[in-house]
Structure formats: structure tokens, C-alpha cells
Amino acid sequence: MTWLLILVAVVATGAYFLLKSNEQRSEDLEVLAIIAEGSDHWELYYVNSSLSREGITVTTASFTTDEDSWLRAHISFDDVDVSRYDAVFIPGGEGPRNIINHPDREKVFNILIQANSQGKTIAAICHGPWILAAADLVDGKDVTCFNDADMKADLTNSGANVNTTRSVIKDGNIITASGPYAINVFTEELTSALIGRT
């Protein structure tokens, strides 16, 4: 009987520290969300909410912190320290196109290039992958995106293998999703990449 109680205590203690370790690990994780005027509110909100429930902190960054109240960024691109984040997330909408056409777009490209060189997870949904093409991060990568002819052409011309029939594609550290209808699977894939769930 004594050995059974000891066994139960050992198992319970191990489970507690395993769960505690995962909890602390999640709370230590941080994601940088790249936004701009026109970024998709729903995609940003859903991913932010899902990650927050896992204890993962999401920080939004934009060209300015003076956006309208719903999309006001926490920090500007000038203040981003890429090394502190575990992943970069790019929602879709018109935001990616506005970033690509912005005179300070190189600030965003440099953030993504640094994140990629440091092995960070980079996740983009809907029109988000367009920025990855503009930053030259998709050469030889399998990606998906919203079925937009111009974006698909730019991705292909940047060396990507584009397949819009797939909802979500993970290729190395790059995760792409085809649109808001894929947001559940996309968020699960991003969460798994961050906290190592199988």
C-alpha cells in the first residue's frame, strides 16, 4: 500500500511540474503582430485572443502608434527589438498592400529578415504572405494565400511554390494561410510551433 501511495505522489508531482513548466513556457512567449491601416480586424483579434488564452503575449507594431483606437499599435516599427519575440504574425486585409506601398516599408522588411535569420516563426494569413514576397523570404518555399492574382504572381516571381487550394502550409519557419476561413487551423499551427504541441 505504501509503495502505491509513493507511486501516486511521484506521478502527481511529475504531472504538476510538467504542466507548470508548459505554463511558464507559454507565459514567456511573445509574438509581434505587424499591422497597418487596413489590416483585417477579425484576423488580428482572433489570433490575438487565441494566443492570449495560451498565455502568449501579443504586441502590435505599426508605422505609428496614432492609428484609430481599434488598431492603435503598442509600438512603432522603429522600437521593435526582434530578438525578444518568438514569432511574427501578419494579418491580411488591405494592411499588407499598404505596407508594401508605404515609403518606410523597408523597416518592416528588415524586421522580417532579422526574424527569419534568427529562426523565428513567421506566420502570415490571407494577404499577409504578400509582404513575405516583398521581403524576399519565400524563395523555394511552399506557401498558400488568398486567391489574388497579383499576390500569387508576386509570390511566384519571388520563387515561392504557391498552392491556394490548401488552407494552411508550414514550410520550415514559415506558416501561411489562405484566408479567414482557415483561421482556426492557422492559429493551431502557430500555437503548436510556439509551444511545441503535437
Beta strands, then each sheet from edge to edge (+ up, - down):
strand 1: 30-34
strand 2: 57-62
strand 3: 75-76
strand 4: 87-90
strand 5: 121-125
strand 6: 142-143
strand 7: 161-162
strand 8: 168-171
strand 9: 174-177
sheet 1: 3+ 2+ 1+ 4+ 5+ 9+ 8-
sheet 2: 6+ 7+
end
